[in-house]
Amino acid sequence: QVQFVESGGGWVQPGGSLRLSCAASGNIFSSYTLGWYQQSPGKQRELVATITTGGLTRYADSVKGRFSISRVNVKTSISLQMNNLRPEDTGVYYCNVALNPMADSWGQGTQVTVSS
């Protein structure tokens, strides 16, 4: 069973940057469009960035121009570069298959806190 593992979160002041990483076992990265999800306190998990197997990317309006998703290793990992962070970016970030995530493969996520 695929299990995603996220890392790289932390606390930053508004305007700061973080780089998140996601790894998983198996051949998942070369077979599916992948995505980063944000879950803010009291809100549902939201898909904020996706990348296809061919490298095409899409972003939610809330992060467009500030976040960048990429494949670090075509078979084993992806990343999310987060720049010009805002307090509303605070939340737990997860990676998974985009749009139809694998329900049993969610990792622990990585906490991002943006505050002064």
N, C-alpha and C positions, 0 to 999 in steps of 0.2 A: 504494500500500500504506500502511495506517495505521501510524504510528509514534508510540508514547507517549514523552513526555519528562517525567521527574519532577525536582522540585527542592525545596529547603527543608530538607534534612536538616542534621545537625550533631551537636555534642557538647553534652549538658546533664547536669546533676547530677540525681539522683533527686528527683522532685517538680516538676521543671521542665516547660516546655511547648515544643512546636514546631508549626509549621504547614507541612504539605507541600502542594505543588501539582502538578497533572498536566495537561498539554496534549497535544493531538493534532490532526492534520490530518483533513480529511474530516468526515463527518456522524456520526461515531461516538457522540458524547455524547447526541444526541437519539434514537438508535436502539436502544441497548442498556442493560441494567442493568450498571453499572460497579462495579468493586471495587478496594480496596487490598489488596495482598498483602504479607506479611512473610516474609522469609527470614532466619532466624537461623543463625549458624555451625553447620554440621553437621546442619541440619534441612531438611526439605522446605519449599517455599514454602507459606504458609498464608494463606487468605483471612480478613481480619480485619474488613472493613467493606464494605457494598454499598449502592448507591443506585439505585433504579429510575428510569425515565424520568419517572414521576410524582412522584418525590421521596421515596418510602418508603425507609426505611433499616433495616439490620439489622447486628448486630455479633456478633463472637465473644465468648464469655463472658469471655475474658481481657482484653478492652478495653472492655467495656460500662460505661458511666457515666464513662469517661475520654476516649474518642475520639469525634469527631463528623465524619461525612462530609457534604459538601454540594456543590452545583453552584454554582460561581462564575459561570460563564457557561453557559447552557443548551446552547450549541452547541460550546463549545471547551475547557472546563476544569472540573475538580473539585478539591476540597481535602480534606485530612484534618487536623483540629485535634486535637492530641495533648496532653492535660493530665495532670498527676500521673504523669509518666513513671517507669517502673521499670526496673531493669537488664535484666529479661527482655524488655523492648520493643526492646532492641538488635537491629539487623539492617539489611538492605537492604530498602527499601520500593519496591514497584512498583505501577503501576496497569495495569488491563487490563479486558477484559470479564469479568464475574463468572461463575464456575462453568465456563464454556467459553471460556477465554482464547484470544485469537488467537496462535497459536504463533509466528508470524513477526513479531509486533508488539511484543514485549517491549523496553522501553527499557533504559537503563543502571541505572535505579533510583537511589535517593538513600539514603545511609548515615545511619542514626540510631544514635548511641552514647550510652547512659545509664550514667554511672559517676561515682563520687565521687573 
